Amino acid sequence: MNRREFLIASASLAVAGATPARADAPRELRIGYQKTAIPLVVKAQKRLEQRFEPQGVTVKWVEFAFGPPLLEAVNAGAVDYGYTGDAPPIFAQAARAAIVYVAVIPARGYGQAIVVPADSPAQTLADLKGKKIGVAKGSSAHNLLVSALESANIPWADIEPVYLAPADAASAFSRGAIDAWSIWDPFYAIAELRQKARPLPIDPKATTQNSFFLANRDFLAKHADVVAAVNEEIAKATAWAGDHRDETAALWAEASGVDIAAQKRSVDRAEFSFGPLTDAVIAQQQAVADRFQRLGLIPAPIVVRDIVWFWKQSA
């Protein structure tokens, strides 16, 4: 099945609200996750194991430090399904990765920030001109930095991005090797509590960023019923987490090894919603892609809708 045929078939299923006939179940379901957010709840509660192991499907969890390497694994078929922020799928689609959006956590952006040390003279984004800013390349924090600077009419060339994975950026920030850090929770909360990091004010429109669940294109074509079932379990876990924030914080702390105080702060400002991609979400993600292309961060325009699977939730 080529890409066009796959998209037509998926769209037809979505319009009909049907679940495709069950193909042979995979022997193993490989889930890419980070030590943050809803996948930790799903993993700790063994929701996927309870759903799939009676069918003879083994569930394997594969940990990643952040989104770009996770999507590299999805593209390569080493992982079937995974969770990332908004920027990694843009870079992956631009590189013609075999990925498909299958669900979204719409977010208001409270769990991310551009932070500076407590004693930094910087009070606004304009004060970062000429400064070194740590950021994970291709991550949601990369988009946050780009969109925040754009909202303040600060050219990208006016700052010096220092591309570092979150753990390396945390070390650089604590020893003063970078002047600011664009980052997400729980790293954001940890920096607040340990280094008294201070977030700079940002236009709220620039901080609104969605998080996505993506599947390998070939896996989805063969096992759309499995992907739909994974989505159903994540939806249940999301609803549970929103109603049990203290328990969620404790669960995240145990699963990640991050201090409970930092995880509680992360959970308190997290959004717990989950569902199919909507036209509004697709438009927001397209704006991210267009922004990156204008700045030359991806080589050519892309169309986000081309790789969206319109999952139909059960009634």
C-alpha positions in Angstrom: 0.0 0.0 0.0 1.5 3.3 -1.0 1.1 6.5 1.0 -1.8 7.9 -1.1 -3.7 4.6 -0.8 -3.1 4.4 2.9 -4.4 8.0 3.4 -7.5 7.3 1.3 -8.2 4.1 3.2 -7.7 5.7 6.6 -10.0 8.6 5.7 -12.7 6.3 4.5 -12.6 4.4 7.8 -12.7 7.7 9.7 -15.7 9.0 7.8 -17.5 5.7 8.3 -16.6 5.7 11.9 -15.6 2.0 11.4 -12.8 0.0 12.9 -11.0 -2.0 10.2 -11.2 -5.8 10.3 -8.7 -7.2 12.7 -5.5 -8.4 11.0 -3.2 -10.9 12.7 -2.2 -9.3 16.0 1.5 -8.3 16.3 3.5 -10.5 18.6 5.0 -7.4 20.3 3.7 -3.8 20.8 6.6 -1.4 21.3 5.8 1.9 23.0 8.2 4.8 23.0 8.0 7.0 26.1 9.8 9.7 28.0 9.8 10.0 31.8 7.1 12.5 31.8 3.3 12.9 31.2 0.5 10.4 30.6 2.5 7.5 29.3 4.0 7.1 32.8 0.5 6.6 34.1 -0.3 4.0 31.4 2.9 2.2 32.0 2.7 2.2 35.8 -0.9 1.0 35.8 -0.1 -1.7 33.2 -3.1 -0.7 31.2 -1.7 -1.9 27.9 -0.4 -5.2 29.3 -3.9 -5.9 30.7 -5.4 -5.1 27.3 -3.1 -6.9 25.0 -1.3 -9.7 26.8 -4.5 -11.9 27.0 -4.3 -11.7 23.2 -0.8 -13.0 23.2 0.7 -9.6 22.5 3.8 -8.6 24.5 4.1 -4.9 25.4 7.6 -3.5 25.4 8.3 0.0 26.8 11.3 1.8 25.3 12.6 5.0 27.0 13.9 8.1 25.3 15.4 11.3 26.6 13.3 13.5 24.3 11.2 13.5 21.2 13.5 13.5 18.2 15.3 10.2 18.9 11.9 8.7 19.8 10.6 9.6 16.4 13.7 8.3 14.7 12.9 4.9 16.2 9.3 5.1 15.1 10.4 5.9 11.6 12.8 3.0 11.6 10.1 0.6 12.9 12.0 0.0 16.1 9.0 1.5 18.0 5.4 1.3 16.9 3.8 4.1 18.9 5.2 7.0 20.9 4.6 10.4 22.5 6.3 13.7 21.7 5.9 17.5 21.8 4.9 19.5 18.7 8.3 20.2 17.0 9.7 16.6 16.6 7.0 15.5 14.2 7.6 18.6 12.0 11.3 17.8 11.6 10.5 14.1 11.1 7.9 14.8 8.4 10.3 17.2 6.7 12.8 14.3 6.6 10.0 12.0 5.1 9.8 9.8 8.1 7.2 7.0 8.1 5.1 8.5 10.9 1.4 9.3 11.4 -0.3 11.5 13.9 -2.9 9.4 15.8 -4.0 11.5 18.8 -3.3 14.7 20.7 -3.1 16.2 24.1 -4.2 19.8 23.5 -2.3 22.1 25.9 -2.2 25.7 27.1 1.6 25.6 27.5 1.8 26.0 31.3 4.4 23.3 31.7 7.2 24.9 29.8 9.2 28.1 29.9 12.3 30.0 29.0 14.1 30.3 32.3 17.1 32.3 33.6 19.1 32.1 36.8 17.6 33.8 39.9 20.3 36.5 39.8 20.2 37.1 36.0 19.7 40.7 34.9 17.4 39.5 32.2 13.8 40.6 32.7 12.4 40.3 29.2 13.1 38.3 26.1 14.8 41.3 24.6 17.4 41.0 27.3 18.5 37.6 25.7 19.9 39.3 22.6 23.4 38.0 22.1 23.0 35.4 24.9 23.5 31.7 24.9 20.2 29.8 25.2 20.1 26.1 25.8 17.5 24.1 24.0 17.0 20.5 22.7 17.2 20.7 19.0 13.9 19.7 17.3 12.0 19.5 20.5 8.9 21.3 21.7 11.2 23.6 23.6 12.8 24.5 20.3 9.5 25.6 19.0 8.8 27.5 22.2 12.0 29.5 21.8 11.3 30.2 18.1 7.7 31.3 18.7 8.5 33.3 21.8 11.2 35.3 20.0 9.0 35.8 17.0 6.2 37.1 19.2 8.6 39.7 20.7 9.9 40.6 17.2 13.4 39.3 18.0 15.2 37.8 15.0 16.5 34.3 15.5 20.0 35.5 14.5 20.0 37.8 17.6 20.5 34.8 20.0 23.0 32.0 20.2 21.2 28.7 20.5 23.2 26.0 22.3 21.7 22.6 21.3 21.8 20.3 24.3 19.7 17.3 25.5 17.8 18.1 28.6 20.2 16.5 31.1 23.2 18.2 29.5 21.3 21.5 29.4 20.4 21.1 33.1 24.1 20.8 34.0 25.1 23.7 31.8 22.4 25.9 33.3 23.4 25.0 36.9 27.0 25.9 36.3 26.3 29.1 34.3 27.5 27.9 30.9 24.3 29.1 29.3 22.4 32.3 30.0 18.9 30.9 29.6 17.2 27.6 29.0 14.0 26.7 27.0 12.6 23.6 28.7 9.5 21.6 29.7 8.4 19.9 32.9 9.6 18.2 35.0 13.0 19.8 34.1 11.4 23.2 34.4 10.0 22.5 37.9 13.4 21.0 39.0 15.2 24.2 37.9 12.7 26.3 39.7 13.1 24.4 43.0 16.8 23.7 42.9 18.3 26.7 41.2 15.4 29.2 41.8 15.2 29.6 38.1 12.9 32.4 37.0 10.7 32.2 33.9 10.7 35.1 31.5 7.3 36.6 30.5 6.1 35.3 27.2 3.0 36.1 25.1 0.5 33.3 26.0 -0.2 32.7 22.3 3.5 31.7 21.9 3.3 29.1 24.7 0.3 27.2 23.5 1.7 23.9 22.3 0.1 20.6 21.8 1.6 17.2 22.4 1.1 14.3 20.1 1.0 10.5 19.9 2.3 9.1 16.7 2.5 5.6 15.1 4.8 4.0 12.6 3.0 4.3 9.2 3.3 0.6 8.2 2.3 -0.6 11.7 -0.8 1.6 11.5 -1.7 0.3 8.1 -1.5 -3.3 9.4 -2.8 -2.8 12.9 -5.2 0.2 13.1 -7.3 -1.7 15.6 -4.3 -2.0 17.9 -3.5 1.7 17.6 -7.2 2.5 18.3 -7.1 0.3 21.4 -3.9 2.0 22.7 -5.6 5.3 22.2 -8.6 4.1 24.2 -6.4 3.1 27.2 -4.5 6.4 27.1 -7.8 8.2 27.1 -8.9 6.3 30.2 -5.5 7.0 31.9 -5.8 10.7 31.1 -9.2 11.0 32.6 -8.0 9.1 35.7 -4.9 11.4 36.1 -7.1 14.6 35.9 -9.2 13.3 38.7 -6.3 12.0 40.9 -3.6 14.7 40.7 -1.9 13.8 44.0 -1.7 10.2 43.1 -0.5 11.0 39.6 2.4 13.1 41.1 3.4 10.3 43.3 3.2 7.8 40.4 5.3 10.1 38.2 7.9 10.6 41.0 8.2 6.8 41.5 8.4 6.1 37.8 10.9 8.8 36.9 13.0 9.2 40.1 12.3 12.9 40.1 11.6 14.5 43.5 8.0 14.5 44.5 7.9 18.3 45.0 9.0 18.8 41.4 6.5 16.3 40.0 3.7 17.8 42.1 4.4 21.2 40.6 4.4 19.6 37.1 1.1 17.8 37.7 -0.6 20.9 39.2 -0.1 22.8 36.0 -0.5 19.9 33.5 -3.5 19.6 31.2 -5.2 16.3 31.2 -7.2 16.0 28.0 -6.8 13.6 25.1 -8.5 12.9 21.8 -8.3 12.8 18.0 -6.7 15.6 16.0 -9.2 18.4 15.1 -9.0 21.0 12.4 -8.0 23.5 15.0 -5.1 21.4 16.2 -4.0 20.7 12.7 -4.0 24.4 11.9 -1.9 25.1 15.0 0.6 22.4 14.0 0.7 23.7 10.4 1.6 27.1 11.8 4.5 25.6 13.6 5.7 23.9 10.4 5.3 27.1 8.4 7.3 29.1 11.1 10.2 26.6 11.0 10.2 26.6 7.2 10.4 30.5 7.1 13.4 30.4 9.3 15.1 27.7 7.3 14.9 25.2 10.1 13.3 22.7 7.7 14.2 22.7 4.0 10.8 22.9 2.4 7.1 23.4 3.2 5.2 20.4 4.5 1.5 19.7 4.9 0.7 18.4 8.3 -2.7 17.0 7.3 -1.0 14.6 4.9 0.1 12.4 7.8 -3.0 12.6 10.1 -5.0 9.6 11.0 -8.5 10.6 12.0 -9.2 8.2 14.9 -12.9 7.9 15.8 -13.4 7.6 19.6 -15.9 5.0 20.8 -19.2 6.3 22.0 
